[in-house]
Amino acid sequence: MIAYRLGKTQFINDLTGTGAYLYGGRWNNKGIRMLYTGQSRALAMAEASVHLPLHLVPTGYSILELEFPDEMIQVFDQKQLEHVNWRSFPASYVTQEIGDTFIESSLQLALKVPSVIVEGDFNYLLNPNFPEYTNLVKINDIRDFPFDERIFNR
């Protein structure tokens, strides 16, 4: 599987899930390591952009292309979310518990989950605690990522 992560250049090589550990996210609570990635460059940009101010064009960002084995992906059953407002902001404790349980079980390398930002697209949540994680997750490419200023400066 190929997946993408957009982040500050100074942290782009950190695949340990430190950001998620420090701040938590939609699919994890603070104190749980998880690496958030998107199925495409565009999704990675959309997911990152919702956390940025719209009046400033971000600088100092890079895009990371990762590769990991397809057979090590657990596909999340979205039916579990039918009666939950899982798209809420701030994130629902239900999705955080799902992600925390996935990480703590260490049964698979990645969990495929639906994107809140782009309906029909998917994110891959990687488990840095998974055995052989550093051998299974490969960096294919890292490039500077200049944001299109038309998205910002509004």
CORLINHU-V362312 format. One record per residue. PHI is phi in whole degrees, 0 to 359 (* if undefined). D_FIRST is the distance of its C-alpha to the first C-alpha in Angstrom with 1 decimal. Layout:
PHI & D_FIRST
PHI & D_FIRST
//
This chain:
* & 0.0
255 & 3.8
218 & 6.5
229 & 10.2
224 & 13.3
249 & 16.8
199 & 19.7
301 & 23.0
306 & 22.8
295 & 24.8
246 & 22.1
296 & 18.8
280 & 18.4
280 & 19.0
258 & 16.0
271 & 18.5
76 & 18.6
297 & 22.2
300 & 22.5
296 & 21.5
298 & 23.9
285 & 26.7
242 & 26.5
73 & 24.6
195 & 22.6
300 & 22.1
248 & 20.1
204 & 22.0
271 & 25.6
307 & 26.9
92 & 26.8
246 & 23.3
280 & 20.6
202 & 17.2
253 & 14.7
275 & 14.1
223 & 11.2
242 & 10.8
288 & 8.7
214 & 10.9
299 & 13.6
297 & 16.2
293 & 15.1
301 & 14.9
293 & 18.3
298 & 19.7
296 & 18.8
288 & 20.4
296 & 23.3
293 & 24.7
260 & 25.6
246 & 27.5
290 & 31.1
283 & 31.5
267 & 34.6
232 & 33.1
280 & 30.6
294 & 28.2
232 & 28.2
77 & 26.5
250 & 22.9
226 & 19.8
247 & 16.2
247 & 13.6
256 & 10.3
247 & 8.0
225 & 5.4
209 & 5.3
295 & 5.8
302 & 5.1
288 & 8.9
253 & 9.4
251 & 8.8
267 & 12.3
267 & 12.9
287 & 16.0
277 & 18.9
295 & 20.3
299 & 23.7
294 & 24.3
254 & 24.8
305 & 27.2
251 & 30.3
234 & 29.0
278 & 29.0
287 & 25.5
272 & 25.4
298 & 28.4
229 & 29.0
293 & 29.3
300 & 26.5
287 & 27.6
298 & 28.2
296 & 26.7
292 & 23.1
296 & 23.8
293 & 25.0
299 & 21.9
294 & 19.6
301 & 22.3
297 & 22.5
301 & 18.8
296 & 18.9
294 & 22.3
286 & 21.4
52 & 18.6
275 & 17.6
220 & 13.8
285 & 11.5
222 & 10.1
240 & 11.9
272 & 11.0
231 & 14.2
289 & 16.0
280 & 16.9
282 & 20.7
285 & 20.9
236 & 19.4
300 & 20.0
96 & 17.6
259 & 14.5
226 & 12.3
252 & 11.6
242 & 9.6
263 & 12.3
263 & 11.8
260 & 14.7
295 & 16.3
272 & 18.8
295 & 16.5
305 & 17.9
69 & 16.4
310 & 14.3
293 & 15.4
272 & 14.5
268 & 11.0
259 & 9.8
246 & 10.4
274 & 11.8
271 & 11.4
198 & 13.9
225 & 16.4
223 & 18.8
300 & 21.8
236 & 21.4
276 & 24.7
289 & 25.0
285 & 27.0
295 & 30.3
292 & 31.0
286 & 28.6
250 & 30.8
56 & 34.6
252 & 35.6
//
